[in-house]
Amino acid sequence: MSTDPSKHSELPDSLWAATTPSGPSCPPLSGDRCAELCVIGGGFTGLSAAYHAAEAGADVVLVEAAEPGWGAAGRNGGQLIPGLKLNPDDLERRFGAERGRRLVDFAGSAPDLVFELVAKHQIDCGARRQGWVHAVHGRAALPQEEERVRQWQARGAALEMLDRDQIAAMLGTDEYIAGMLDPRGGWLQPLAYARGLARAAQSAGASLHGMSPAAQIERNADRWKIATPSGNVIAKQVLICTNAYTEQLCSRLARSLIPVTSYQVATEPLSDELRARILPKGHVSSDTRRLLRYFCMTPEGRLVMGGRGHIREREGREFYAHIVASMHQLYPETAGARIDYYWSGRVALTLDHLPKICELGPGMWSGGGYNGRGVAMATAMGRSLAECAGGASADSLPLPPTKPRPLPLHGLRGPAIGVAVAWKLLLDTWESRDGR
Ligand SMILES: Cc1cc2nc3c(=O)[nH]c(=O)nc-3n(C[C@H](O)[C@H](O)[C@H](O)COP(=O)(O)OP(=O)(O)OC[C@H]3O[C@@H](n4cnc5c(N)ncnc54)[C@H](O)[C@@H]3O)c2cc1C
């Protein structure tokens, strides 16, 4: 089971792992190494932080327990989603006009940064920008969607509402009553992007070490010592970018996030006829269900469908049955299609649906908790963390840094999530019937 990168370093049998050329060489750390900045974790947050810090001239060492892209970064649906779950007005109310506006800009423009990096470093990851479609599953979810469009339009973003016919044509299913198109969004192949970002970080001068799990972090005089099994990094600053895979390294941080598992399946390449009907223009989509479904068509015509599942990562096909059932419900014509790949990974949720930047000690920060929107957001967060490590004031961060707040009864989250999932499923099913 791929839950602990230091014990199970192989990638899951995902479509992405099967179709991505190998990443750059990242030999394990060997002996002691001094650096200005040590980045722990080689997902999008850590790779982007290492890249931006090295570009700005810092001496950077990144240690990764397995290989860059091993975690959620190399397993996700590749959807570049602009904005946070909360609407812009809510963010400005909550953080004040100035900081709230900066946070809105940060989240809305996160996909821009990804497309810029892909173009600048010629990362071969199939990046495309046809837009992200948020599909409305029932009448109860419609006002919130209309409000979201109105608020972003008021800030100059070209979002548009889609009526029942428009969304049916765009997605190739009549399961949804309406939708929203956000043209800022798009898709990329996530593992290829992670490996490309790793290469870009190395070209900028960062040293990347795979198979180097940080086991302990200690403060010695004015430096941090990050111990791995084959050597130590002695650094002035540390960025912990382990997100949903944080585990024992920093338990107060791990207990401040809720790791849940997201499951995906990918079909065999579909016939030209089906490809012309399902997501014909290359949009990517997720829906407004509480237990959301997300789906896209890959360049080679495989339909990839994902959603929440068992709290722990499970390999048995039975744990994916509900994802396959969702696919057949949305697209009955795929019922005969073979499923070639099944895989899962961990997403870090937060109670208030906001990402978190934590200040963990002098010169030590963490960033994570993207609530399933981390492809673009983690890349942008990595840049902000690098700027902060480079001396920008903490005030310039998109979110005010906080201390990690461990969630009460974190150890009992399994049963609690089980009850919450059953309840959400009931509401989703009920609401989906309303409006047909
Ligand atoms: C199945 C799935 C589908 C998703 N779909 C989407 C989507 O379509 N769009 C979207 O925006 N988001 C999606 N997400 C979420 C997105 O993938 C994450 O938000 C994002 O990848 C987070 O990146 P990260 O760098 O913070 O964490 P990760 O990519 O998880 O990286 C953390 C890294 O830390 C390493 N690590 C852990 N412990 C140590 C240690 N002690 N020492 C060194 N290294 C360590 C791990 O090996 C791992 O590589 C999805 C996630 C999953 C799992």
The ligand as an SDF file (V2000), in Angstrom:
LIG
                    3D

 53 58  0  0  0  0  0  0  0  0999 V2000
   -6.2870   11.0010   -6.6240 C   0  0  0  0  0  0  0  0  0  0  0  0
   -6.1060   12.4960   -6.5050 C   0  0  0  0  0  0  0  0  0  0  0  0
   -6.7110   13.3350   -7.4310 C   0  0  0  0  0  0  0  0  0  0  0  0
   -6.5440   14.7290   -7.3260 C   0  0  0  0  0  0  0  0  0  0  0  0
   -7.0040   15.5270   -8.3440 N   0  0  0  0  0  0  0  0  0  0  0  0
   -6.7130   16.8470   -8.3240 C   0  0  0  0  0  0  0  0  0  0  0  0
   -7.0580   17.6640   -9.4390 C   0  0  0  0  0  0  0  0  0  0  0  0
   -7.5540   17.1780  -10.4700 O   0  0  0  0  0  0  0  0  0  0  0  0
   -6.7900   18.9970   -9.3640 N   0  0  0  0  0  0  0  0  0  0  0  0
   -6.1930   19.5520   -8.2630 C   0  0  0  0  0  0  0  0  0  0  0  0
   -5.9690   20.7670   -8.2410 O   0  0  0  0  0  0  0  0  0  0  0  0
   -5.8040   18.7840   -7.2180 N   0  0  0  0  0  0  0  0  0  0  0  0
   -6.0330   17.4520   -7.2300 C   0  0  0  0  0  0  0  0  0  0  0  0
   -5.5940   16.6670   -6.2060 N   0  0  0  0  0  0  0  0  0  0  0  0
   -4.8450   17.2970   -5.1150 C   0  0  0  0  0  0  0  0  0  0  0  0
   -3.4000   17.5960   -5.5130 C   0  0  0  0  0  0  0  0  0  0  0  0
   -2.8420   16.4750   -6.1310 O   0  0  0  0  0  0  0  0  0  0  0  0
   -2.5990   17.9730   -4.2580 C   0  0  0  0  0  0  0  0  0  0  0  0
   -3.2340   19.0750   -3.6300 O   0  0  0  0  0  0  0  0  0  0  0  0
   -1.1780   18.3710   -4.5940 C   0  0  0  0  0  0  0  0  0  0  0  0
   -0.5400   17.3870   -5.3440 O   0  0  0  0  0  0  0  0  0  0  0  0
   -0.4120   18.6360   -3.3180 C   0  0  0  0  0  0  0  0  0  0  0  0
    0.9530   18.7370   -3.6270 O   0  0  0  0  0  0  0  0  0  0  0  0
    2.0020   18.7360   -2.4640 P   0  0  0  0  0  0  0  0  0  0  0  0
    3.3210   18.9820   -3.0590 O   0  0  0  0  0  0  0  0  0  0  0  0
    1.5900   19.6840   -1.3890 O   0  0  0  0  0  0  0  0  0  0  0  0
    1.9090   17.2770   -1.7940 O   0  0  0  0  0  0  0  0  0  0  0  0
    2.3500   15.8590   -2.3970 P   0  0  0  0  0  0  0  0  0  0  0  0
    2.3510   15.8800   -3.8600 O   0  0  0  0  0  0  0  0  0  0  0  0
    1.5320   14.8270   -1.7120 O   0  0  0  0  0  0  0  0  0  0  0  0
    3.8720   15.7330   -1.9630 O   0  0  0  0  0  0  0  0  0  0  0  0
    4.2890   15.4230   -0.6670 C   0  0  0  0  0  0  0  0  0  0  0  0
    5.6260   14.6980   -0.8000 C   0  0  0  0  0  0  0  0  0  0  0  0
    6.2430   14.6230    0.4820 O   0  0  0  0  0  0  0  0  0  0  0  0
    6.9940   13.4390    0.5190 C   0  0  0  0  0  0  0  0  0  0  0  0
    7.2850   13.1110    1.9080 N   0  0  0  0  0  0  0  0  0  0  0  0
    6.4290   12.7130    2.8840 C   0  0  0  0  0  0  0  0  0  0  0  0
    7.1130   12.5510    4.0370 N   0  0  0  0  0  0  0  0  0  0  0  0
    8.4100   12.8550    3.7940 C   0  0  0  0  0  0  0  0  0  0  0  0
    9.5760   12.9020    4.6120 C   0  0  0  0  0  0  0  0  0  0  0  0
    9.5460   12.5670    5.9020 N   0  0  0  0  0  0  0  0  0  0  0  0
   10.7540   13.2620    4.0370 N   0  0  0  0  0  0  0  0  0  0  0  0
   10.7920   13.6150    2.7230 C   0  0  0  0  0  0  0  0  0  0  0  0
    9.7000   13.5870    1.9070 N   0  0  0  0  0  0  0  0  0  0  0  0
    8.5250   13.2350    2.4460 C   0  0  0  0  0  0  0  0  0  0  0  0
    6.0840   12.4200   -0.1600 C   0  0  0  0  0  0  0  0  0  0  0  0
    6.8350   11.3120   -0.6260 O   0  0  0  0  0  0  0  0  0  0  0  0
    5.4840   13.2510   -1.2910 C   0  0  0  0  0  0  0  0  0  0  0  0
    6.2040   13.1010   -2.4970 O   0  0  0  0  0  0  0  0  0  0  0  0
   -5.7800   15.2800   -6.2620 C   0  0  0  0  0  0  0  0  0  0  0  0
   -5.1750   14.4210   -5.3280 C   0  0  0  0  0  0  0  0  0  0  0  0
   -5.3350   13.0420   -5.4370 C   0  0  0  0  0  0  0  0  0  0  0  0
   -4.6560   12.1570   -4.4430 C   0  0  0  0  0  0  0  0  0  0  0  0
  1  2  1  0
  2  3  1  0
  2 52  2  0
  3  4  2  0
  4  5  1  0
  4 50  1  0
  5  6  2  0
  6  7  1  0
  6 13  1  0
  7  8  2  0
  7  9  1  0
  9 10  1  0
 10 11  2  0
 10 12  1  0
 12 13  2  0
 13 14  1  0
 14 15  1  0
 14 50  1  0
 15 16  1  0
 16 17  1  0
 16 18  1  0
 18 19  1  0
 18 20  1  0
 20 21  1  0
 20 22  1  0
 22 23  1  0
 23 24  1  0
 24 25  2  0
 24 26  1  0
 24 27  1  0
 27 28  1  0
 28 29  2  0
 28 30  1  0
 28 31  1  0
 31 32  1  0
 32 33  1  0
 33 34  1  0
 33 48  1  0
 34 35  1  0
 35 36  1  0
 35 46  1  0
 36 37  1  0
 36 45  1  0
 37 38  2  0
 38 39  1  0
 39 40  1  0
 39 45  2  0
 40 41  1  0
 40 42  2  0
 42 43  1  0
 43 44  2  0
 44 45  1  0
 46 47  1  0
 46 48  1  0
 48 49  1  0
 50 51  2  0
 51 52  1  0
 52 53  1  0
M  END
$$$$
